[in-house]
Amino acid sequence: DRGGDWSSDVCSSDLLKDPDPVIKTRAAAGELPDVSIVPSNSDPKDWPLYYVSLDDLGFTADNLNSYANGVSSDKKLYALNSGFGYSGIVYNKKAFIAAGIDKNPRTKAEFYVDCAKLKDKGIIPLASNFKDKWPLGIYSADFSLAISNLNDPEYKNGLIKKDLFNEDNGLISGFKFLRDMKEKGFLEQDLMSTNWDQMKKDQATGKIAMAYLGTWYPPQVIQSGAAKEDVGMFPFPDTKAIPMSGDWKYAVSKNSKHPKEAKAFLKWLWEDGKYANALSLCSPIKGGKSNDPAITELLSYNLPSVTMDIDSPLTIQMFKDSRIDLAVALQDYMTSKNTQGVIKSYNAKWNKAKNSIVLAAVKD
């Protein structure tokens, strides 16, 4: 409970469907709230321009998971990871029972068979949330599926040495999967009318069976009307690992009139995993645990967990210069009649940015 005046001075990702552009605009205008999320695509070296150091709060690499992800180029801590979550298939158990599915699929072949059973019962097998775009990130910009297919935390940074899309079962795998699901009729019937809020309600009632999202999502299905015992999770079929990642980072604005109080509030939220527990995340504090049953079920498959490495400065520069929005690229791939043309186009943008960086380095 934020209570009191904090309701107007704390900016949470929960209140905005796509907070990145809003927060970046407010940061540029010097209008950040006292405590706010840090845009996911921001460059850590720019954090000192907008946020105050949090080094005086007692958080270190010894007691905070993903400590390095909140450190800027000046070696100071500016952002706190709000929690850890895992990615997997979130499913409605009643929908599975209605379709005669008594065992969760472990392979793609089994998955497609189950999707056909669900479709035959009039149940949408998998929600894509195509129109809202940001949920497509788990198949694209988040690289969750890519690194879980390969169990390779360095996959994204390794792309600077190759094409963005290549036949390595990495980034392209999510694109091909959703295209296949669309062509098989296993997604929403009208992709351009998908709606995030309605999707949660439909999955809660069993009209939609599954969605590939993070462990932050099951509580929202429950809040939308599902019984807690009817919502579960299992690993994406045929993957080698379960992707683990930090959630939103939070920081204190450099322009805050109450930095001392804002820091104290942020520390209070983090202590004992208060914020993480409220959102069913794994606490960022080392030694913290989660009692969420969906997370317990997901981890019961005993696959290794893999966390993607921090983006290298060169990777950040490559995506900035290429101006590639991978969620948009996925939308293009899913709807185009020429998928190879889409891949060729985005690889050309990627390699153009790569060549420009190489030339600039030679000139320097």
C-alpha positions in Angstrom: 0.0 0.0 0.0 1.7 3.2 -1.1 -0.8 5.4 0.7 -0.8 9.2 1.3 1.1 11.4 -1.1 3.1 8.6 -2.6 0.3 7.8 -5.0 1.2 10.8 -7.1 4.9 10.6 -6.7 5.6 7.0 -7.4 5.5 5.8 -11.0 5.0 2.0 -11.4 5.0 -0.2 -14.4 1.7 -1.6 -13.2 -0.1 1.6 -14.1 1.2 1.8 -17.6 0.9 -0.8 -20.3 4.0 0.5 -22.1 5.9 2.7 -19.6 9.3 3.0 -21.4 8.4 5.9 -23.8 6.4 7.8 -21.0 9.2 7.6 -18.5 11.9 8.5 -21.1 9.8 11.6 -22.1 9.4 12.6 -18.4 13.1 12.1 -17.7 14.1 14.3 -20.7 11.7 17.0 -19.4 13.0 16.8 -15.8 9.6 15.7 -14.6 10.3 12.3 -13.2 8.4 11.3 -10.0 10.5 10.8 -6.8 10.6 7.1 -7.3 10.1 5.6 -10.8 11.0 2.7 -13.0 14.1 2.9 -15.2 13.3 2.6 -18.9 14.3 -1.0 -19.9 16.2 0.3 -23.0 18.1 3.1 -21.3 21.9 3.3 -21.4 23.4 2.8 -17.8 26.0 5.5 -18.6 23.2 8.1 -18.8 21.7 7.2 -15.4 23.7 9.8 -13.4 21.9 12.5 -15.5 18.5 11.5 -14.2 19.0 9.6 -10.9 20.8 9.9 -7.6 23.3 7.2 -6.3 21.8 4.6 -4.0 25.2 3.5 -2.6 24.2 4.7 0.9 21.3 2.2 1.2 23.4 -0.8 2.1 22.9 -2.8 -1.0 26.0 -4.6 -2.4 26.9 -7.4 -4.7 27.0 -9.6 -1.6 23.3 -9.1 -0.6 21.6 -8.1 -3.9 21.1 -10.4 -6.9 21.8 -8.7 -10.2 23.6 -5.9 -8.4 25.7 -5.2 -11.5 22.7 -4.4 -13.6 22.0 -1.3 -11.5 25.5 0.1 -11.7 26.5 2.8 -14.1 29.9 3.5 -15.8 31.0 5.5 -12.8 30.8 2.3 -10.7 28.0 3.7 -8.5 24.6 2.0 -7.9 21.6 3.9 -9.3 18.9 1.3 -9.9 17.5 -1.6 -7.9 16.1 -4.6 -9.6 12.6 -5.1 -8.2 12.7 -8.9 -8.3 13.4 -12.0 -10.3 11.0 -13.9 -12.5 11.0 -16.9 -14.8 9.4 -17.4 -18.2 7.1 -20.3 -19.2 3.7 -21.3 -20.5 1.0 -20.1 -18.2 -2.0 -22.3 -18.6 -5.6 -22.7 -17.3 -5.9 -26.2 -15.9 -9.7 -26.3 -16.3 -9.2 -25.6 -20.1 -6.8 -28.5 -20.3 -9.2 -30.8 -18.5 -12.0 -29.7 -20.8 -9.9 -30.7 -23.8 -8.9 -34.0 -22.4 -5.3 -33.1 -21.7 -4.0 -34.9 -18.7 -0.3 -34.3 -19.0 1.6 -31.1 -19.8 3.5 -31.2 -23.1 7.3 -31.4 -23.0 7.9 -31.4 -26.8 6.7 -29.2 -29.7 5.0 -32.2 -31.2 3.0 -32.9 -28.0 2.3 -29.2 -27.7 0.7 -29.0 -31.2 -1.4 -32.1 -30.5 -2.7 -30.4 -27.4 -3.4 -27.2 -29.2 -5.5 -29.1 -31.8 -7.5 -30.7 -28.9 -8.1 -27.3 -27.4 -9.2 -25.8 -30.7 -11.6 -28.7 -31.3 -13.3 -27.8 -28.0 -13.7 -24.1 -29.1 -10.8 -22.9 -26.8 -8.2 -20.6 -28.1 -4.9 -22.5 -27.5 -2.5 -19.7 -27.1 -2.8 -15.9 -26.7 -0.4 -13.8 -28.7 -1.6 -10.3 -27.8 -0.5 -9.3 -31.2 -2.1 -5.9 -31.4 -0.7 -4.7 -28.0 2.8 -5.6 -29.3 4.7 -5.4 -26.1 3.7 -9.0 -25.0 5.5 -10.1 -28.2 8.8 -9.1 -26.5 9.2 -12.5 -24.9 9.5 -14.0 -28.4 11.7 -11.2 -29.7 13.4 -8.3 -27.9 13.6 -10.0 -24.5 15.5 -13.0 -26.1 13.8 -15.3 -23.5 13.0 -18.0 -25.9 16.3 -17.7 -27.8 18.4 -18.2 -24.7 16.2 -21.0 -23.3 16.5 -22.9 -26.6 20.2 -22.7 -26.5 20.9 -22.3 -22.8 23.3 -19.5 -23.9 23.4 -16.4 -21.7 25.8 -14.7 -24.2 23.5 -15.2 -27.2 22.4 -11.5 -27.7 25.9 -10.0 -27.3 27.1 -12.7 -29.8 24.9 -11.3 -32.5 27.3 -8.5 -33.2 29.5 -11.1 -35.0 26.7 -12.5 -37.2 23.4 -11.8 -38.8 20.6 -10.8 -36.5 18.5 -13.6 -37.9 20.1 -16.9 -38.8 19.3 -20.6 -38.6 20.7 -21.1 -35.1 17.4 -21.9 -33.3 17.8 -18.6 -31.5 15.9 -15.4 -32.2 14.3 -16.8 -35.4 12.8 -19.6 -33.4 10.2 -17.4 -31.7 9.3 -15.8 -35.0 8.8 -19.2 -36.7 6.8 -20.5 -33.8 4.2 -17.7 -33.7 3.9 -17.8 -37.5 3.3 -21.6 -37.4 0.7 -21.1 -34.6 -1.1 -18.4 -36.7 -1.2 -20.6 -39.8 -2.4 -23.6 -37.8 -5.2 -21.4 -36.3 -4.0 -21.8 -32.8 -3.9 -18.1 -32.0 -6.7 -15.5 -31.6 -8.9 -15.4 -34.7 -8.4 -11.7 -35.4 -4.9 -10.6 -34.4 -5.7 -6.9 -35.0 -8.4 -6.9 -32.3 -6.5 -8.6 -29.5 -6.7 -6.8 -26.2 -4.5 -7.4 -23.1 -7.2 -6.7 -20.5 -9.8 -8.8 -22.2 -7.2 -11.6 -22.7 -6.6 -11.9 -19.0 -10.3 -12.3 -18.4 -10.6 -14.8 -21.2 -7.8 -16.9 -19.8 -9.3 -16.7 -16.3 -12.6 -18.2 -17.6 -10.9 -20.8 -19.8 -11.8 -19.2 -23.2 -8.0 -19.0 -23.7 -5.8 -21.8 -22.5 -2.3 -20.6 -22.6 0.1 -17.6 -22.8 3.9 -17.6 -22.9 4.8 -14.9 -20.3 6.7 -14.4 -17.0 5.9 -15.5 -13.5 4.6 -12.0 -12.9 1.5 -12.9 -15.0 -0.4 -15.7 -13.1 -1.4 -13.4 -10.3 -3.1 -11.2 -12.9 -5.1 -14.1 -14.2 -6.2 -14.9 -10.7 -7.1 -11.2 -10.1 -9.2 -11.5 -13.3 -11.3 -14.3 -11.8 -9.4 -17.6 -12.0 -9.0 -19.8 -8.9 -5.4 -19.9 -7.7 -5.3 -23.7 -8.0 -6.4 -23.5 -11.7 -3.4 -21.6 -12.9 -0.1 -23.3 -13.6 3.1 -23.0 -15.5 5.4 -25.4 -17.4 8.6 -24.8 -19.5 8.3 -23.9 -23.1 8.4 -27.2 -25.0 11.8 -28.6 -26.2 13.8 -25.9 -24.5 17.0 -26.6 -22.6 16.6 -24.1 -19.8 14.2 -21.8 -18.0 15.0 -18.1 -18.7 15.4 -16.1 -15.5 15.5 -12.3 -15.6 15.2 -9.3 -13.4 11.9 -7.3 -13.4 11.7 -3.5 -13.7 14.5 -1.5 -12.0 13.6 1.4 -9.8 15.5 4.6 -9.1 15.2 7.9 -7.3 15.0 11.0 -9.4 17.8 13.5 -9.4 15.2 16.3 -9.4 13.4 15.0 -6.4 12.7 17.5 -3.6 12.7 14.7 -1.1 15.6 12.4 -2.0 16.2 11.3 1.5 12.5 10.2 2.0 12.4 8.7 -1.4 15.4 6.5 -0.7 14.0 5.5 2.6 10.8 4.4 1.0 12.6 2.5 -1.7 14.7 0.7 0.8 11.6 -0.2 2.9 10.0 -1.7 -0.2 13.0 -3.9 -0.9 13.6 -5.1 2.7 12.2 -8.5 3.3 11.1 -8.7 -0.3 8.0 -6.6 0.3 7.6 -5.4 -3.3 8.7 -8.7 -4.8 6.2 -10.7 -2.7 3.4 -8.4 -3.6 4.0 -9.1 -7.3 4.7 -12.8 -6.8 8.3 -12.3 -7.9 11.4 -13.9 -6.4 13.0 -11.4 -4.1 16.2 -9.6 -5.4 17.6 -9.9 -1.9 20.0 -12.9 -1.9 18.4 -15.9 0.0 14.9 -14.7 -0.7 12.3 -17.3 -1.9 8.9 -17.5 -3.5 6.0 -19.5 -2.3 4.0 -19.0 -5.5 2.6 -22.3 -6.7 3.0 -21.5 -10.4 6.7 -20.8 -9.9 7.0 -24.0 -7.8 5.4 -26.1 -10.6 7.6 -24.5 -13.3 10.8 -25.2 -11.3 9.7 -28.8 -10.6 10.8 -29.7 -14.1 14.3 -29.3 -12.9 15.7 -27.5 -16.0 18.6 -25.2 -15.4 17.9 -21.5 -15.1 19.7 -19.1 -17.4 20.0 -15.4 -17.2 21.0 -13.3 -20.2 24.3 -11.4 -19.9 24.1 -7.6 -19.5 24.1 -5.9 -22.9 27.6 -4.9 -24.0 28.1 -1.2 -25.0 28.6 -2.5 -28.6 25.3 -4.4 -28.5 23.5 -1.3 -27.2 25.0 0.8 -29.9 24.1 -1.7 -32.6 20.4 -1.7 -31.7 20.4 2.0 -31.4 22.0 2.6 -34.8 20.0 0.0 -36.6 16.7 1.4 -35.2 15.3 -2.1 -35.1 12.2 -2.8 -33.0 12.2 -6.6 -32.7 8.5 -6.7 -31.7 7.6 -4.8 -34.9 9.9 -7.1 -36.8 7.9 -10.1 -35.4 4.6 -8.5 -36.4 6.0 -8.0 -39.9 7.1 -11.6 -40.0 3.8 -12.9 -38.8 1.7 -11.0 -41.4 3.9 -10.8 -44.4 3.5 -13.0 -47.5 7.2 -13.0 -47.9 8.9 -14.0 -44.6 12.3 -14.4 -46.2 12.0 -10.8 -47.5 11.3 -9.6 -44.0 14.4 -11.5 -42.6 16.6 -10.2 -45.4 15.4 -6.6 -44.8 16.2 -6.7 -41.0 19.5 -8.4 -41.5 20.4 -5.7 -44.0 19.6 -3.0 -41.4 21.6 -4.9 -38.8 24.7 -5.3 -41.0 24.5 -1.7 -42.1 24.8 -0.6 -38.5 27.6 -3.1 -37.9 29.6 -1.8 -40.9 29.1 1.8 -39.8 30.4 1.1 -36.3 33.4 -0.8 -37.8 34.2 2.2 -40.1 33.9 4.7 -37.3 36.3 2.6 -35.2 38.8 2.5 -38.0 38.6 6.3 -38.4 39.2 6.8 -34.7 
